[in-house]
Amino acid sequence: MASNIPADSDVRIALITNPADIGPAFTITATSLGHQVNDTIFTTLNPAWDTPAGNAAGAQRMIGRWHSITKDRNGDPNTVFLKAVVPASSGEDGAQTEQIVGFAIWEQSSVVDGHGDPPVDDIGTVLDLEAMYPGNEAEQRYARQLDASLHRPRRTVVREKATASPPAVFVLDLCVVQPEFQRRGIAGELVRWGVEEAARRGGLECLTEASKMGRGVYARFGFVQIGEIEYVVDEEFRERERPSNVFMRTGGS
């Protein structure tokens, strides 16, 4: 029986230039990180993610990030939203449509003005944690601690790069593929785009925090595992499950 999944050669990587694409991209993120692997960092930072209201709220936060994209001194966007699309069934009028099956966010980060966005020290400065967890100080604090722990090695490297040339890095902040399209090279194409873009931007080093599912893909593009992410949380949260993530980079040690 013939498969209705397009051939690998039909996959196209493109910039997201329309916020209407971000809703489907968030749904892919929720399907992959929520339903498939139960990534508790994703679920903590996206409360009620598996409900229509929570999904819509998560998409709106992502759209807000897309609308706030800044540019570096060369005019390049500091944050890039990427989609992987495949041909979909033609509509009744015969017009060819496309389906988003993969999504990635790449971010140019720097503490030097004009070279990228500075790393976020406190997730509460960019997310409305009170709206996400009304009156729940403990959950707001836990969200802060999770994000701070996950991105601590990234922030350290970005600050170290302040005296480098160029004084910036290119960070793979998110990479997800719809489960039925996984293991078809789509994640690799989203990673390849960023690695090649980093080279175009002056040979920027690439960084990422990798789950067990993504490490093999990133390694094929020159990422080297540096160490396991250590989660530093208060005693009351110690028994909560947290995913295994490792810090990876394409240069340095």
C-alpha positions as CSV (number, residue, x, y, z in Angstrom):
1,M,0.0,0.0,0.0
2,A,1.5,3.3,-1.0
3,S,2.3,5.8,1.7
4,N,0.6,9.2,1.7
5,I,3.6,10.8,3.4
6,P,5.6,12.9,0.9
7,A,9.1,11.9,-0.1
8,D,12.0,13.6,1.8
9,S,12.8,15.6,-1.3
10,D,9.5,17.3,-0.9
11,V,10.4,18.9,2.4
12,R,10.9,22.6,2.3
13,I,12.5,24.8,5.0
14,A,11.3,28.4,5.1
15,L,11.2,31.4,7.4
16,I,7.9,32.0,9.2
17,T,6.8,35.4,7.9
18,N,3.1,35.1,8.8
19,P,1.9,34.8,12.4
20,A,-0.9,32.5,11.2
21,D,1.8,29.8,10.9
22,I,2.7,30.0,14.6
23,G,-0.5,28.4,15.8
24,P,0.2,25.1,13.9
25,A,3.8,25.4,14.9
26,F,2.9,25.5,18.6
27,T,0.5,22.6,18.2
28,I,3.4,20.5,16.8
29,T,5.5,21.6,19.8
30,A,2.8,20.5,22.2
31,T,2.3,17.2,20.3
32,S,6.0,16.5,20.4
33,L,7.1,17.8,23.8
34,G,3.9,17.3,25.6
35,H,2.1,14.2,24.4
36,Q,5.0,12.3,23.0
37,V,7.8,12.8,25.6
38,N,6.0,14.6,28.5
39,D,8.8,17.1,28.7
40,T,8.1,18.7,32.1
41,I,9.9,21.9,31.3
42,F,7.5,22.5,28.4
43,T,4.5,21.5,30.4
44,T,5.5,23.8,33.3
45,L,6.1,26.8,31.1
46,N,2.9,26.1,29.2
47,P,0.2,25.4,31.8
48,A,-2.9,23.6,30.5
49,W,-1.1,23.1,27.2
50,D,-3.3,20.0,26.4
51,T,-6.5,22.0,26.5
52,P,-7.9,24.3,23.8
53,A,-7.5,27.4,26.0
54,G,-3.9,26.4,27.1
55,N,-2.9,25.7,23.5
56,A,-4.3,29.1,22.4
57,A,-2.5,30.8,25.2
58,G,0.8,29.1,24.4
59,A,0.5,30.1,20.7
60,Q,-0.2,33.7,21.7
61,R,2.9,33.8,23.8
62,M,4.9,32.5,20.9
63,I,3.3,35.0,18.5
64,G,4.2,37.8,21.0
65,R,7.8,36.6,20.8
66,W,7.6,36.6,17.0
67,H,6.3,40.2,17.0
68,S,9.1,41.4,19.2
69,I,12.0,40.2,17.0
70,T,14.9,42.6,16.9
71,K,17.7,42.9,14.4
72,D,21.5,43.0,14.7
73,R,23.7,45.8,13.4
74,N,23.8,44.1,10.0
75,G,20.0,44.0,9.7
76,D,19.7,40.3,10.4
77,P,16.9,39.2,12.7
78,N,18.2,38.1,16.1
79,T,15.5,35.4,16.3
80,V,14.4,33.3,13.4
81,F,11.3,31.1,13.3
82,L,11.6,28.3,10.8
83,K,9.1,25.9,9.4
84,A,9.5,22.6,7.6
85,V,6.6,22.1,5.2
86,V,5.5,19.4,2.8
87,P,2.9,19.4,0.0
88,A,-0.6,18.7,1.2
89,S,-3.6,17.5,-0.7
90,S,-4.9,19.9,-3.3
91,G,-8.1,21.7,-2.4
92,E,-11.3,21.5,-4.4
93,D,-10.1,24.3,-6.7
94,G,-7.0,22.2,-7.5
95,A,-4.6,24.7,-5.7
96,Q,-1.6,23.0,-4.0
97,T,-1.4,23.6,-0.3
98,E,1.4,22.9,2.3
99,Q,1.4,21.4,5.7
100,I,3.8,22.5,8.5
101,V,5.4,19.4,9.9
102,G,8.5,20.8,11.7
103,F,9.4,23.9,13.6
104,A,12.6,25.5,15.0
105,I,13.7,28.7,16.6
106,W,17.2,30.0,16.2
107,E,18.4,32.9,18.2
108,Q,21.5,35.1,17.9
109,S,22.6,36.0,21.4
110,S,25.2,38.4,22.7
111,V,25.8,40.8,25.6
112,V,27.4,43.3,23.2
113,D,25.0,45.9,21.8
114,G,24.2,45.3,18.1
115,H,25.4,41.7,18.0
116,G,22.3,39.9,19.3
117,D,19.8,39.7,22.1
118,P,21.2,39.4,25.6
119,P,20.4,36.1,27.5
120,V,17.4,36.2,29.8
121,D,18.4,35.8,33.4
122,D,14.8,35.6,34.8
123,I,12.0,34.1,32.7
124,G,9.6,36.2,34.7
125,T,10.8,39.3,32.9
126,V,9.6,38.0,29.5
127,L,6.6,35.8,30.6
128,D,3.7,36.9,32.7
129,L,4.0,34.2,35.3
130,E,1.2,35.6,37.4
131,A,-1.2,35.2,34.4
132,M,0.1,31.7,33.9
133,Y,-0.2,30.7,37.6
134,P,-2.5,33.2,39.2
135,G,-1.7,33.6,42.9
136,N,0.5,30.5,42.9
137,E,3.9,31.8,44.0
138,A,5.4,28.3,44.3
139,E,4.7,27.4,40.7
140,Q,5.9,30.7,39.5
141,R,9.1,30.2,41.4
142,Y,9.5,26.7,40.1
143,A,9.1,27.9,36.5
144,R,11.9,30.5,37.1
145,Q,14.2,27.9,38.6
146,L,13.7,25.4,35.8
147,D,14.4,27.9,33.1
148,A,17.4,29.4,34.9
149,S,18.9,25.9,35.4
150,L,18.3,24.8,31.8
151,H,19.9,27.9,30.3
152,R,22.7,28.5,32.8
153,P,25.5,27.0,30.6
154,R,24.2,29.0,27.6
155,R,24.3,32.3,29.5
156,T,27.8,31.5,30.7
157,V,29.1,31.0,27.1
158,V,27.3,34.1,25.8
159,R,29.0,36.2,28.4
160,E,32.4,34.6,27.7
161,K,31.9,35.5,24.0
162,A,31.8,39.2,24.8
163,T,35.5,39.5,24.0
164,A,35.4,37.2,21.0
165,S,35.2,38.1,17.4
166,P,32.3,38.0,16.6
167,P,31.0,38.4,20.1
168,A,27.9,36.3,19.6
169,V,26.5,32.8,19.3
170,F,23.7,31.2,17.3
171,V,21.4,29.2,19.6
172,L,19.0,26.4,18.6
173,D,16.3,27.3,21.1
174,L,13.7,24.8,19.9
175,C,13.5,22.0,17.3
176,V,10.4,19.8,17.0
177,V,8.9,17.6,14.3
178,Q,5.3,16.2,14.1
179,P,5.7,12.6,15.4
180,E,4.5,10.8,12.2
181,F,7.1,12.8,10.2
182,Q,10.0,12.0,12.5
183,R,13.1,10.0,11.5
184,R,12.8,11.4,7.9
185,G,15.6,13.9,8.1
186,I,13.3,16.9,8.8
187,A,14.9,17.8,12.1
188,G,18.3,17.6,10.4
189,E,17.3,20.1,7.8
190,L,16.1,22.6,10.4
191,V,19.5,22.2,12.1
192,R,21.4,22.4,8.9
193,W,19.7,25.7,8.0
194,G,20.9,27.2,11.3
195,V,24.4,25.9,11.1
196,E,24.8,27.3,7.6
197,E,23.2,30.6,8.7
198,A,25.6,30.8,11.6
199,A,28.5,30.5,9.2
200,R,27.0,33.2,6.9
201,R,26.8,35.5,9.9
202,G,30.5,35.5,10.4
203,G,31.2,32.0,11.7
204,L,29.1,32.1,14.9
205,E,29.4,29.2,17.2
206,C,26.1,27.2,17.7
207,L,24.8,26.1,21.0
208,T,21.8,24.1,22.2
209,E,20.3,22.2,25.1
210,A,19.5,18.8,23.8
211,S,17.0,16.1,24.9
212,K,17.8,12.4,24.4
213,M,15.7,12.5,21.3
214,G,17.7,15.3,19.6
215,R,21.3,14.6,20.5
216,G,22.1,12.3,17.7
217,V,20.8,14.7,15.1
218,Y,22.8,17.6,16.5
219,A,26.0,15.6,16.7
220,R,25.8,15.0,13.0
221,F,26.1,18.7,12.4
222,G,29.2,19.2,14.6
223,F,27.6,19.7,18.1
224,V,29.6,18.2,20.9
225,Q,28.1,17.2,24.3
226,I,29.7,19.3,27.0
227,G,27.8,18.2,30.1
228,E,24.5,17.3,31.7
229,I,22.2,20.1,32.7
230,E,22.0,20.3,36.5
231,Y,18.6,21.5,37.8
232,V,18.9,23.7,40.9
233,V,15.5,23.9,42.5
234,D,14.2,24.3,46.0
235,E,13.8,21.3,48.3
236,E,10.0,21.3,47.9
237,F,10.5,20.6,44.1
238,R,13.3,18.0,44.3
239,E,11.1,15.0,43.8
240,R,9.4,16.3,40.7
241,E,10.4,14.6,37.4
242,R,12.6,16.6,35.1
243,P,13.9,15.6,31.6
244,S,17.5,14.7,30.9
245,N,19.1,17.5,28.8
246,V,22.7,18.1,27.9
247,F,24.5,21.2,26.8
248,M,26.0,21.0,23.3
249,R,28.1,23.4,21.3
250,T,30.0,23.3,18.0
251,G,33.3,24.7,19.3
252,G,35.1,25.3,22.6
253,S,35.0,23.0,25.6
